[in-house]
């Protein structure tokens, strides 16, 4: 195998290692996202069950308090209105929260974009500056250092 063949096999080995590392990062993020989702769903389900039971008992107690009076229908109507307002508020909060949550796998996507930029630079024949060259370049651009 000549020098070109060794270079291609070395490049293939590096790409395989790079892909393996990125897949490992993806799997860690996927597992973390899955665990968070299951934990939130379990807590949500438990909270919903207990809140529903408490709501049922409170509604029955309030209905029994107002039943012998002429305000029984008003009390039940107000309870229904309060429950509807709470439900709409919770749906609104959930929609707002879903919009604010970070995208899943954002770290993996960012690392893959950095890898793509690095590979494009290597393929174009432009050497990638290391960290010291980047900080020196920023210092010169900012007018720091030099003569």
C-alpha positions in Angstrom: 0.0 0.0 0.0 1.4 3.3 -1.0 1.4 6.7 0.8 -2.0 7.6 -0.7 -3.5 4.4 0.4 -2.1 4.9 3.9 -3.5 8.4 3.9 -6.9 7.3 2.9 -6.9 4.5 5.5 -5.8 6.9 8.1 -8.5 9.3 7.1 -11.1 6.5 7.2 -10.0 5.5 10.6 -10.2 9.0 11.9 -13.7 9.5 10.4 -14.8 6.3 12.0 -13.5 7.3 15.4 -15.1 10.7 14.9 -18.5 9.2 14.0 -18.3 6.8 16.9 -17.6 9.7 19.4 -20.5 11.7 18.0 -22.9 8.7 18.1 -21.9 8.1 21.7 -22.6 11.8 22.5 -26.0 11.4 20.8 -26.9 8.3 22.8 -26.0 10.0 26.0 -28.2 13.0 25.2 -31.0 10.7 24.1 -30.9 8.7 27.3 -30.8 11.9 29.4 -33.8 13.4 27.5 -35.7 10.1 27.8 -35.1 9.9 31.6 -36.2 13.5 32.1 -39.3 13.0 30.0 -40.3 9.8 31.9 -39.7 11.5 35.3 -41.8 14.5 34.3 -44.6 12.3 33.0 -44.7 10.2 36.1 -44.8 13.2 38.4 -47.5 14.8 36.2 -49.6 11.7 36.3 -49.3 11.3 40.1 -50.1 15.0 40.6 -53.1 14.8 38.3 -54.5 11.9 40.2 -54.2 13.5 43.6 -55.4 16.9 42.4 -58.4 15.3 40.8 -59.3 13.4 44.0 -58.9 16.6 46.0 -61.0 18.5 43.5 -63.7 15.9 43.6 -63.9 16.0 47.4 -63.8 19.8 47.6 -66.6 20.0 44.9 -68.8 17.6 46.8 -68.2 19.4 50.1 -69.0 22.8 48.5 -72.1 21.4 46.8 -73.3 19.9 50.1 -72.8 23.2 51.8 -74.9 25.2 49.3 -77.4 22.5 48.4 -80.1 23.5 50.9 -79.9 27.1 49.9 -81.1 28.9 46.7 -77.5 29.5 45.6 -76.7 25.9 44.9 -76.7 26.3 41.0 -74.7 29.5 41.3 -72.1 27.7 43.4 -71.8 24.8 41.0 -71.6 27.2 38.0 -68.8 29.2 39.7 -66.9 26.0 40.4 -67.2 24.9 36.8 -66.0 28.3 35.7 -63.0 28.2 38.1 -62.1 24.7 36.9 -62.3 25.8 33.2 -60.1 28.8 33.9 -57.5 26.7 35.6 -57.5 24.2 32.8 -57.1 26.9 30.1 -54.3 28.5 32.2 -52.5 25.2 32.5 -52.7 24.5 28.8 -51.4 27.9 28.1 -48.5 27.4 30.5 -47.7 24.1 29.0 -47.6 25.5 25.5 -45.4 28.4 26.7 -43.1 25.9 28.4 -42.8 23.7 25.4 -41.8 26.7 23.3 -39.1 27.7 25.8 -37.5 24.3 26.3 -34.2 23.8 24.6 -34.1 21.7 21.5 -33.2 18.1 22.2 -29.7 17.1 21.0 -28.6 20.7 20.5 -25.1 19.9 21.7 -24.8 17.0 19.2 -25.9 19.3 16.4 -23.4 22.0 17.4 -20.5 19.5 17.6 -21.5 18.0 14.2 -21.5 21.5 12.7 -18.1 22.2 14.1 -16.9 18.9 12.7 -18.3 19.8 9.3 -16.6 23.2 9.3 -13.3 21.5 10.3 -13.6 18.9 7.6 -14.4 21.5 5.0 -11.3 23.5 6.0 -9.1 20.4 5.8 -10.5 19.4 2.4 -10.0 23.0 1.1 -6.4 22.8 2.3 -6.7 25.5 4.9 -5.0 24.6 8.1 -7.2 25.0 11.2 -5.8 27.5 13.7 -5.2 26.1 17.2 -6.4 27.9 20.3 -3.3 30.0 20.8 -3.4 31.2 17.2 -7.1 32.1 17.5 -6.5 34.1 20.7 -3.5 35.9 19.2 -5.6 36.7 16.1 -8.3 38.2 18.3 -5.7 40.2 20.2 -4.2 41.7 17.0 -7.7 42.4 15.6 -8.6 44.2 18.8 -5.5 46.3 18.7 -3.9 44.5 21.6 -0.2 43.5 21.4 2.0 44.0 18.4 4.3 47.0 18.0 
